[in-house]
Amino acid sequence: MNELPEKFPEYSIMYKTISKQIKVLEKRKEESKGNEKEEIQSKIQSYQNELNKIKKMFPDNFFRE
């Protein structure tokens, strides 16, 4: 098992916040049209990349979805 990161609480809170933001953006994407959908998808992808970086810092299955 990997050790927890040095700034464990901050990363954990950041993970939850980013996850919520992705859900909000996905809902907004369903209601949007055309070029706006592409911009929202780009933001979602960026947030998803950040989530993946955070996940790699923690032990496997630490964040259960």
N, C-alpha and C positions, 0 to 999 in steps of 0.2 A: 504494500500500500504506500502510495506517495504521501509525503508530508503535506500539511496544509500550507498555503502561501503565507508569507510574513504578514501581509495586510488582509488576512482572511475576512474580517467583517465587511470591509469596504468592497471587496470583490464580490462577496455574496449579495450585498445590497445592489451593487451595480448589475449583477446578473438578473436579479428579479426585476429591476427597473427597465432594463433593456428588453426583457421578455414581454413585459406589459406593453411597452411601446411598439413592439413588433405586432402584437395582437391588435392594437389600435390602428396601426397603419394598414394591416391586412383588411380590416373592416372598412376603412376609408377607401382602400383600393377597389373593393367591390362596388362602391357607390360612385367612383370617379369614371372619367371617360378619357379616351385617347392618350395624348402625350403625358397627362397627369399620372396615369397608371404606370408609365415607364419610370417617371421620377420617383414615385412611391416605391416601386419594386427595387430601384437602385438603393434607396434608403434602407429598405428591409434587408437587402443583401449586405449592406455595410454593417448594419446592426448584427446580422447573423454571423459575420466574420468576427466581430468583437466577442460575441457569445462563445464562439469556438475557441478563441484565444483564452478566455477565462476558464472554460471547461478543461483545457489542457493543463492548467495550473493545479487542478484539484484531482483527487483520486477518482478512479472510474466509478461511475454510478453515483457520484456525490449529488448531482442535480438530477432528480428524477422528474421526468416529464410525462 
